[in-house]
Amino acid sequence: MLKDIVIQALKQVQSDCSSLTKSAYPTVHNRGMDNKHLASLVERRLTGVASSYGTTLVSEAFDVRPEQSTQELPFRRFTTHFGNVWLLPDSLKTANRTHRQNLVKMVSLWREEYGYVIQPNDCLVLVCDHWFSRISSSQQLMDWWLNRFPDDFASYVEQGILLAPSEGEKLDELLSPMSLSPCYKSHAHPIKKDGADGNQACIKRYVHLYAIYECV
């Protein structure tokens, strides 16, 4: 039940981001989304979906470094009758090896610091955004995250975006030793433009990445 709630909420977040980027395109284009903004989008939808399932949701901020103040932090723990949802948003300004390692390290610190309260079947949710570049690490990001290329691979090529196979261990392999099992992966391109045929086409260069891992 908990996974169903989170998946439904993330699908609604994708719709929200399409509307948001349409009205705030210059800001998103320059910097991507702020981590706290990503967290608030997820929190809003999770609250609504949890209510429709007849459960309340209690939200609290936390940090992977307990000595830091939790005020204004983007990390959230959502407590429901069905279990906990742990949200770690991370705007991937760059997809280089160091930044990807920092994301994995952040998850590792969370697992270490909160292992005493993490319950089996709790959900870890990762939400990221990224602007693709010509750097190889950026081209490898989709395969690193999804373990595959998108089905509409050709549409990326048409927009001048080259996707490449990920080198080294992928995200699932890096998180597996932490007893985290992937149960949902998705991506979306919230920025759209009007095409010559009058229909809207996704701008592939900007992507949102979503992942749910079940604690085992």
Secondary structure, DSSP 8 states (H G I E B T S, - for coil): -HHHHHHHHHHHHHHHHHHHHHHSHHHHHHH---HHHHHHHHHHHHHHHHHHTT---EEEE--SSTTS--TT-S-EEEEETTEEEEEEEEE-S--SHHHHHHHHHHHHHHHHHSTTT--TT-EEEEEEEEE--SSHHHHTHHHHHHSS--TTHHHHHHTT-------S--HHHHHGGGTEEEEEEEEE---EEE-TTSSEEE-TTEEEEEEEEEE-
